[in-house]
Amino acid sequence: MTGRLLSVYVDASAAKRLAAIAEELGRDIEELAACSVEEAALIYFKHRKDDPAKGGDA
């Protein structure tokens, strides 16, 4: 499977925080959101043997 496009709702407070972080780091808000989603998935599967990205049964 290749990448997947997601639409994610964030509330006004999170949007303001993401905008400030993006400006400070010189990155896109979408890029920051993608990194957050990827990190959450990595943390979820960190100590599991069924990580589908590593060939585990999910």
C-alpha positions as CSV (number, residue, x, y, z in Angstrom):
1,M,0.0,0.0,0.0
2,T,1.2,3.5,-0.7
3,G,0.5,6.7,1.2
4,R,-3.1,7.8,1.9
5,L,-4.6,11.3,1.8
6,L,-6.4,12.2,5.1
7,S,-8.6,15.1,6.0
8,V,-8.2,15.9,9.7
9,Y,-10.3,18.5,11.6
10,V,-8.5,20.5,14.3
11,D,-10.2,23.1,16.5
12,A,-9.4,26.8,16.4
13,S,-6.9,26.5,19.2
14,A,-4.9,23.7,17.6
15,A,-5.0,25.6,14.2
16,K,-3.5,28.7,15.9
17,R,-0.8,26.6,17.5
18,L,0.0,24.8,14.2
19,A,0.2,28.1,12.4
20,A,2.6,29.5,15.0
21,I,4.8,26.4,14.9
22,A,4.8,26.3,11.1
23,E,5.8,30.0,10.9
24,E,8.6,29.5,13.4
25,L,9.9,26.4,11.7
26,G,9.3,27.6,8.1
27,R,7.2,24.5,7.4
28,D,3.7,23.9,6.1
29,I,0.8,23.2,8.5
30,E,-0.1,20.1,6.4
31,E,3.5,18.8,6.8
32,L,3.3,19.3,10.6
33,A,0.0,17.5,10.7
34,A,1.3,14.6,8.6
35,C,4.3,14.3,10.9
36,S,2.0,14.2,14.0
37,V,-0.1,11.4,12.5
38,E,2.9,9.4,11.5
39,E,4.4,9.8,15.0
40,A,1.2,8.7,16.6
41,A,1.1,5.5,14.5
42,L,4.8,4.8,15.4
43,I,4.1,5.2,19.1
44,Y,1.0,3.0,18.9
45,F,3.0,0.1,17.3
46,K,6.3,0.7,19.1
47,H,6.3,-2.5,21.2
48,R,3.9,-4.6,19.2
49,K,4.9,-7.5,16.9
50,D,1.9,-7.0,14.6
51,D,3.1,-3.7,13.0
52,P,1.7,-3.9,9.4
53,A,4.5,-1.6,8.2
54,K,7.0,-4.2,9.3
55,G,5.1,-7.2,7.8
56,G,3.2,-8.1,11.0
57,D,-0.3,-9.4,10.9
58,A,-2.7,-6.5,11.6
